[in-house]
């Protein structure tokens, strides 16, 4: 099975499941991942976790059979790009639980998530330049925003392997966890995020995605429009009531 989907209350975990090849993508896995992202769009799901089975998170695509430039471009347009857009369109927090190696498009996948937490054995490997390719699957877009353009270019062009502790120091991940504590910490973080007003988090994502390209005037207008949308949610009504009643809020995600 290329992808395993498991639901626990409001948390949906998508596990890339080809451990014998460090969860490298093939056609069947692309299709299964697309279906899993569709399940993640369910309003009852309030946090999504993406992780890998075995020793790896994901090492991207097996490119050994891809020698035709047009075929590589078609693969990106047909498989990777739609899944990247579907992932970013999710109106809820998405956690990359990086349990092991994240390389190439697997690194891009982790970067596309909202929060990245990793186990200490995890490594982050650009991989593209090592075989004479350029970053794809949104890697340049996401890493520019996470690391800044100078550091992102230097790292991608060098192909240098980044350890978990270096990734933490750079701000690529928010937390490094020992392997025997990793599953429990990911579950706790997922539950924490699922308890938040996830409709508002979805609007946060839209604002921060658009901010780098917007003028200040455009961003101010978008903030006003999305603030109106947030003010119309059940979560805002609950947050306001809880504030007035001096009690913890109980958000529904709506």
Phi and psi in degrees as a GROMACS rama.xvg file:
@    title "Ramachandran Plot"
@    xaxis  label "Phi"
@    yaxis  label "Psi"
@TYPE xy
-78.0018  -27.654  UNK-2
-142.585  133.575  UNK-3
-111.946  132.215  UNK-4
-117.537  127.175  UNK-5
-132.769  133.975  UNK-6
-111.369  128.206  UNK-7
-129.043  103.99  UNK-8
54.0797  -119.438  UNK-9
-93.5336  7.20602  UNK-10
-107.639  126.39  UNK-11
-109.364  123.177  UNK-12
-107.818  124.656  UNK-13
-106.283  115.578  UNK-14
-108.712  117.88  UNK-15
-70.2789  122.735  UNK-16
-128.836  65.6876  UNK-17
-131.834  64.9868  UNK-18
-61.7878  -25.4525  UNK-19
-67.5925  -19.6279  UNK-20
-121.838  29.3983  UNK-21
53.4167  37.2563  UNK-22
61.4541  36.4189  UNK-23
-67.9226  144.884  UNK-24
-78.344  137.079  UNK-25
-124.27  -177.716  UNK-26
-60.227  -43.9729  UNK-27
-63.2027  -37.6039  UNK-28
-70.6935  -36.9858  UNK-29
-57.6206  -46.6172  UNK-30
-63.9056  -43.6766  UNK-31
-65.903  -37.3029  UNK-32
-66.4995  -40.4977  UNK-33
-59.5354  -44.0298  UNK-34
-64.4376  -37.8945  UNK-35
-65.1808  -39.7379  UNK-36
-64.9326  -34.6579  UNK-37
-63.5967  -41.9121  UNK-38
-62.5583  -36.9105  UNK-39
-64.6895  -20.5785  UNK-40
-74.0514  -11.3837  UNK-41
-55.4869  133.308  UNK-42
-62.3417  -24.5122  UNK-43
-72.6243  -17.5723  UNK-44
-86.5001  123.207  UNK-45
-114.321  -11.5357  UNK-46
-146.895  141.102  UNK-47
-118.42  135.092  UNK-48
-116.255  130.425  UNK-49
-115.688  126.1  UNK-50
-145.969  -178.287  UNK-51
-124.732  153.419  UNK-52
-86.5792  147.611  UNK-53
75.4422  -141.439  UNK-54
-86.1685  -13.3376  UNK-55
-119.713  155.821  UNK-56
-82.7849  -64.717  UNK-57
-171.999  134.252  UNK-58
-107.885  23.0734  UNK-59
80.0245  -142.689  UNK-60
-98.8595  142.544  UNK-61
-76.3398  105.157  UNK-62
-95.4271  5.92641  UNK-63
-60.5828  -30.6833  UNK-64
-94.3466  0.209118  UNK-65
-101.736  96.5422  UNK-66
-114.1  -11.5732  UNK-67
-91.5163  118.101  UNK-68
-54.5975  -38.7343  UNK-69
-66.3052  -36.0198  UNK-70
-65.9434  -37.4335  UNK-71
-65.7674  -45.131  UNK-72
-61.3252  -40.6306  UNK-73
-65.5692  -38.9309  UNK-74
-60.2489  -43.781  UNK-75
-63.8256  -45.5898  UNK-76
-69.4499  -33.0568  UNK-77
-88.5884  -31.6878  UNK-78
-115.378  -64.9153  UNK-79
-65.4933  -48.4849  UNK-80
-61.9782  -46.7598  UNK-81
-60.3411  -38.2102  UNK-82
-69.1174  -37.4179  UNK-83
-63.0076  -43.7275  UNK-84
-65.725  -39.3613  UNK-85
-64.9103  -38.5922  UNK-86
-63.5862  -46.5032  UNK-87
-69.3538  -22.6654  UNK-88
-78.99  -10.6969  UNK-89
-63.9004  128.173  UNK-90
-94.3886  53.9897  UNK-91
-164.333  161.515  UNK-92
-69.3606  141.287  UNK-93
-123.108  124.589  UNK-94
-104.119  129.165  UNK-95
-92.4053  111.329  UNK-96
-96.5715  91.5576  UNK-97
-85.4421  98.6632  UNK-98
-85.1945  -19.6699  UNK-99
-157.595  -146.117  UNK-100
-63.1779  132.39  UNK-101
-121.605  110.453  UNK-102
-132.566  149.582  UNK-103
55.5145  -127.311  UNK-104
-65.18  -22.5965  UNK-105
-67.9224  -37.0207  UNK-106
-64.3862  -42.5449  UNK-107
-61.5145  -39.0402  UNK-108
-61.6  -45.4319  UNK-109
-61.473  -40.9673  UNK-110
-66.4175  -26.8633  UNK-111
-74.6415  -17.1508  UNK-112
-77.1707  165.784  UNK-113
-82.0988  -34.903  UNK-114
-132.011  137.03  UNK-115
-122.48  124.127  UNK-116
-127.29  141.095  UNK-117
-135.737  153.603  UNK-118
-79.4334  153.457  UNK-119
-58.2635  -31.8616  UNK-120
-72.4412  -8.1131  UNK-121
-63.0689  144.828  UNK-122
-133.384  152.921  UNK-123
-121.446  119.749  UNK-124
-127.413  117.838  UNK-125
-56.1956  -45.9433  UNK-126
69.8001  -38.5638  UNK-127
-57.212  -52.9012  UNK-128
-64.7747  -25.1145  UNK-129
-65.8729  -20.2235  UNK-130
-118.293  18.6407  UNK-131
78.4509  23.7408  UNK-132
-111.687  172.035  UNK-133
-106.294  159.437  UNK-134
-61.2578  145.901  UNK-135
-141.616  -167.431  UNK-136
59.1152  26.5464  UNK-137
88.0388  3.2463  UNK-138
-55.6155  -44.1004  UNK-139
-66.7601  -36.0067  UNK-140
-67.6125  -49.2483  UNK-141
-72.3544  -44.1437  UNK-142
-70.4184  -30.9552  UNK-143
-59.3859  -40.4721  UNK-144
-75.2011  -34.1279  UNK-145
-78.845  -44.6738  UNK-146
-106.165  -18.9075  UNK-147
94.0262  151.952  UNK-148
-64.8142  -38.5093  UNK-149
-67.0277  -49.2925  UNK-150
-67.1299  -38.9696  UNK-151
-62.0606  -45.3679  UNK-152
-65.2029  -45.9979  UNK-153
-58.4511  -43.7074  UNK-154
-69.4746  -48.2463  UNK-155
-63.0998  -39.0411  UNK-156
-73.9659  -24.1164  UNK-157
-82.9388  -29.1055  UNK-158
72.0047  14.8234  UNK-159
-71.6244  136.213  UNK-160
-71.4503  131.704  UNK-161
-110.551  128.31  UNK-162
-77.0802  169.498  UNK-163
-60.6971  -44.033  UNK-164
-66.7565  -37.0855  UNK-165
-66.4191  -40.2873  UNK-166
-60.9371  -37.787  UNK-167
-66.6539  -44.8241  UNK-168
-62.474  -34.1699  UNK-169
-79.7295  -14.8129  UNK-170
87.0813  10.5323  UNK-171
-71.4305  -35.0716  UNK-172
-122.846  157.525  UNK-173
-97.151  -13.6291  UNK-174
-160.296  143.104  UNK-175
-118.543  130.194  UNK-176
-126.087  143.836  UNK-177
-64.8824  146.708  UNK-178
-55.4133  -39.7174  UNK-179
-74.4202  -9.95427  UNK-180
-109.976  -2.45668  UNK-181
-65.8239  -50.0779  UNK-182
-59.6276  -42.9785  UNK-183
-66.7952  -39.2176  UNK-184
-68.746  -39.6851  UNK-185
-62.6098  -44.0949  UNK-186
-62.0792  -41.7712  UNK-187
-65.282  -42.9495  UNK-188
-63.9554  -42.3794  UNK-189
-60.0917  -41.9436  UNK-190
-66.1568  -39.5657  UNK-191
-59.9295  -45.4967  UNK-192
-69.7301  -36.2563  UNK-193
-66.2869  -23.839  UNK-194
-81.5808  -9.36041  UNK-195
-82.7754  168.806  UNK-196
-73.906  89.2347  UNK-197
-67.4215  -25.5078  UNK-198
-61.4341  -42.5437  UNK-199
-66.554  -36.3252  UNK-200
-63.3381  -40.1864  UNK-201
-58.7156  -38.6072  UNK-202
-71.5137  -35.9379  UNK-203
-54.241  -46.4212  UNK-204
-59.5775  -42.6224  UNK-205
-61.4652  -42.8832  UNK-206
-63.2441  -47.3695  UNK-207
-74.0511  -28.5274  UNK-208
-66.4344  -36.7871  UNK-209
-89.2556  -19.3241  UNK-210
-55.816  -43.809  UNK-211
-62.5943  -28.515  UNK-212
-95.7095  -15.2574  UNK-213
-83.565  151.087  UNK-214
-72.023  164.889  UNK-215
-58.9694  -43.4569  UNK-216
-61.8098  -42.2084  UNK-217
-64.3484  -40.422  UNK-218
-69.9311  -38.5533  UNK-219
-60.6034  -40.6087  UNK-220
-67.6019  -40.9158  UNK-221
-64.3968  -40.4829  UNK-222
-59.0693  -42.8751  UNK-223
-63.8873  -43.1861  UNK-224
-65.5771  -43.4756  UNK-225
-76.4303  -25.6783  UNK-226
-65.8131  -38.4974  UNK-227
-60.9663  -42.458  UNK-228
-63.5847  -42.7469  UNK-229
-64.6681  -37.5382  UNK-230
-67.694  -16.2317  UNK-231
-93.0391  4.89206  UNK-232
-89.9112  158.024  UNK-233
-64.3533  -32.5607  UNK-234
-65.4062  -37.0676  UNK-235
-65.339  -42.5221  UNK-236
-60.8395  -41.3714  UNK-237
-68.4014  -40.7531  UNK-238
-62.3623  -41.1963  UNK-239
-67.2618  -42.7748  UNK-240
-63.4646  -42.2798  UNK-241
-63.9346  -38.8526  UNK-242
-62.6883  -45.2023  UNK-243
-67.9003  -34.8531  UNK-244
-90.5728  0.683742  UNK-245
54.7351  52.7818  UNK-246
-139.157  161.026  UNK-247
-67.185  141.057  UNK-248
-76.4257  154.071  UNK-249
-123.884  90.9655  UNK-250
-79.2345  147.184  UNK-251
-105.784  -11.4969  UNK-252
88.4499  2.63603  UNK-253
